[in-house]
Amino acid sequence: MSSRPLYCVTVVLLAVSTAAVSLCQKPPAPKETVWFALKQGDEYDGMGKLMLDPLAIISGAKLSKVLDNCSDDGLAYKRFLAEYLNAGHSYFVLFGGGAAGSAVVGETDKESLAPSVDYKGSAMLHGLVMGLATNSVMSQTGMSSRQAPTAAERHSASKIAENLFAKAGVPPDSLAKIKVRNLTHTLLLPSKFPSLIASFSIEAGGQTRPTHNLFFIATFNGSDYAPELVWTRISKNEVESERVTFVDQGDLFGDGEEEVIVLDRGWEGYGYRIYRKNKNSASNWEPIFETEVFGCG
């Protein structure tokens, strides 16, 4: 599987003297970078349009939250709009760790931090399939690692979901109602082994129709896929229903290690969470950052 290298071309220029100039030299990196989730809007923020949702501002190794229009600091919110979401501003788009085009900001709705964008690129972004946008100068190039899973991988993911739901206390008669919401095959650098990132749900039925939800990352261990990150919510009613969906992966800090970004949607709104491999355990992930909740009243 490709490690998505940065390809370089060297051109010899003849002037007063002969010099070799590398065309792969990066332009100066911005002092701070901003990262967005690039997703399709819903009935609340523009059905069918592609939107930018702020994830974080990164300065060095520090992640900072982006204040939105629900915060008390209106000046900071307006400053962010003016600096990062002005019409015509262009961002690099990443999908599955690879370069996937560009997104240009359209006219921003001043009441929203999710402006529509004009996207041109190779990724088919729609529904639960999302990507990332950033002003970061990164070495993430080449093909995306995200692929549709094979039939064998679907079977493995379904068995993992059944076992994890059962371990969480879901009764056996409900396990037959398991549905896959999203399932992705990918490679999370620096690992050389593929991973399955999945969201499953069970509609329990009844008057309140609670939905049990599961999210996991499972990595191939040489013989089968084994869970490394597990998130479950066993709901008692519809109000408690909460679900997590894979957004995308990205080397946010430029250190060769990819983080996983997820969308966490609940009854009162939604937010994003960033996971990174635990330094003390190569087979476990830990949350390192959460955004503010979008959709406040």
N, C-alpha and C positions, 0 to 999 in steps of 0.2 A: 504494500500500500504506500502511496506517495506521501512523503513528509512535507510536501508543499514548499520546496526550496525557492529561494530568490534567485532568479536567473540574471546573469550579468553579460553585458556586451562591452568589449573594449575597442575603441576606435583610435587610430593613430592620426594625429593632427600635425600637419607640416606648416610651420610658420617660420619665425626666426630660428627656432630650434625644434626638434622633433620631441613630442610629448605624448604619452599615453593617457587618455582620459577615460575613466570608467563611467559608463552610462548608468550603472546600477547604484551610484552613490545616492544616498537618501537626501532629500532636502532637509534643512534644519527642522528638528522636531519642535512642535509648540511646547511652551512651558507647562501648559496643562491641556489635557485632552478631554473631550466630551464624547460620551457613548449614548446611543439611542437604540431602542428596539424599533424595528421597522415592521409594521403589521398592518393588516387590513382593518379598516374601521368597522364599527358596528352601528346599530341604530341610534346610539347616543352621540357618536362623534364623526359620523359621515360614512354611511353604509357603502361598502365597496371601494372606497378610496384608501390609498396607502398613506399611513400616518407615521409620524415620529413621536415616540414616547421617551422622555429623558430617563436614562438609567443612572448615570453618575458622572461626576467630573473627577478626573484622576490627575494628581500632581505628585510625581515621584511614585511612591508606593502607597499613597494615601487616597482613599475613596471618599468623596464628599457628596452629600445629597443635594439634589436640585430643588430649590424652593419653588412651589407652584402657586397658582392663584388662590389656593385655600389658606396659604400661610399669612401670618401677620405682617411679614416684611414685604410689603408691596413694591418697595424700591428695588430690592434684590431680584424680585420676579421680573420686573420690567427691564432690568439690566441684563438678565439672562436672555430675554426675548430679543433685545436689541443686538446682543453680541452673537448669539448662536442661531436664532430662528428668524432672521430677517429674510424677506423674499429674495430669491436668487442665490442664497447660500447653498453651496454644494458639499456633499459628504461622500466619502468612500463607503461602499456597501460590501459587507462580508456575509458569506453564507457557508456554513459548514467549515469555517476556518479559511476559506479561499476567497480571493477577490471576485466580486460578483456584480460590478458596475458602479453606478453613482445615483444619488438621490438629490434633487434640487428642490429646495423649499419653495412652496407657493405662498400665496397671500395668507398670513397667519391670522387665525381667529384670536383676537386679544383676550377672549375668555377661556382659551384653551392652551394647553402646552402640547398639543398633538396636532400640528399643522399638517395639511395634506402635502404630498410631495410628488414630483414627476420622477419616476424611477425608470432607468434604462439599464438593463443588465440581463444576466443569464438565469437568475433564480426565479422560479415560479412561486411568488409569494401570494398566498390566499388562505383564508380560513385560519386553521391552526398552524400553517406553515409560515414562520416568521424568520427574519434575519436581523442583522445589526448594521448600524451606520455610525461612522466616526470621522473625526478630523485627524485621528492619529496616523502618523507615518509608520506603517508596520511592514514587516517582511512577509505577511500572509498573502501569498500568491498561488497561482496554479489552480488545480481542480478542487472542488468541494469534496469533503469526506462524507457528506450526507447522501445516503442512498435509500431506496426502498428495500426493506428486509426480504430475505428469501423465505420460501415456504417453511423451511426448517427453522429459521430464526423466529418466524411468527409462532410456530409451535412451541419453541423454547420459551418465548416471552409469555405466551398464554399459560403454560405450566407454572412459570414463576409467579404470575399474577394470581393464579388459583391458590398456590401455596401461601402466598403472602396475605391474601384476603382471609384464608382459613386461620392463619396464625393470629390475625387481628380480631378474630371472633365472629366472622361472618358465618352464619349457619350453612350447612351443606346444601340445603335445598335452594339457597340463593346463588350458589357458585355457578349454576348453569346459566345465570343471567349476565355473566361477565361480558362487557363490551369493550373493545379497544377504541380509544378516542384518538390516540396518536402513537405511532411507532416508527422510530428512526434508527437506521444502522449508520454508525459513524465511527471515526477514529479520533480520540481525544489525546492530542499530543501532550507529553512526549511518549505516551504508550504506543507500542507497536501492535497491540491487540485490539480488535474492534469492540465497540460497545453498542448495546441496544438501549435507547432512551425511550421510555414508554409511559403513557397515561392510560389507565383502565378505569371503568366505572361499573357500578351495579345499581340499578333502580330497584329499590326494595319493595315498591308498591304501597298500597294502603292510601288513606285519605290525604296524608301529608306528603306522600311520595318522597321520602328521604333518598338521597343518592350517596352511596359509599364510593370514595375515590381513592385511587392509588397512583403513585408516581414512583418510578425507579430508574436507576442506571445499573445495568448489568454488563460485565465485561467478560470476554471469552478467556477462559483459563487453560486452554489447551485441549479440553474435551467438551466443554459446554459453557453456557453463560451463567455467571454467578453474580448476585446482587451486590453492589458496593454502596449504593445510596437508596434508602427506602423511606417514602413519605406516605402515610395513610390517614384517612379521615373516615371514621365510621359514624355516620350521622343518624341522629334520632328523629329529625324532622327536616323539612325543606329549608328552613331558615339557617340551620347549622351547616348546610351543604357548602363545601369548599373544595376547589379543585386546582391542581397544579399542572401546567403544561410547559413543555420544552419550548424555549424561544430560539436559542442558538448557542454556539460555542465561540470563544474568541480568546486570543492571547492579549488580554487587556493591559498587561504590564510589560509586554515585549520581552519576556524572559524565556520564551520557548515552551511555556506551560499554559495550556488552554483552560479557561474557566467555563463553567456551564451556567447559563442564565435561564431562569424559569419565570413564568407568569403565574402568580398566585391570585386567583379570583374567588372572592367571597360574596356574602350577601350585601355588605356595605360598600363595596368597591373592589379595587384590585391594585396590586403592586407587583414589583419584580424582586427577585432574590438571586444573588450570585453565589455559586458554590465553587470551591477550590479543593484540590486533593489535600488531605490532612498530611502535614509533614511527618507526623509520627506513625502514620499507617498508610502505605501506598494503595490500599484497597478500600479506603473510606474517604468520603467527601464531607466537608463542613461548610456551613453558610458563613460567608465573610462580609455580606452587605445586604441591606434591604432598602428599597426606595420608600418614600412616603406613599400613603394610600391615595390612589387616584379616584376621582368620582365623589368628592365630598359635597355636602349639601350647601 
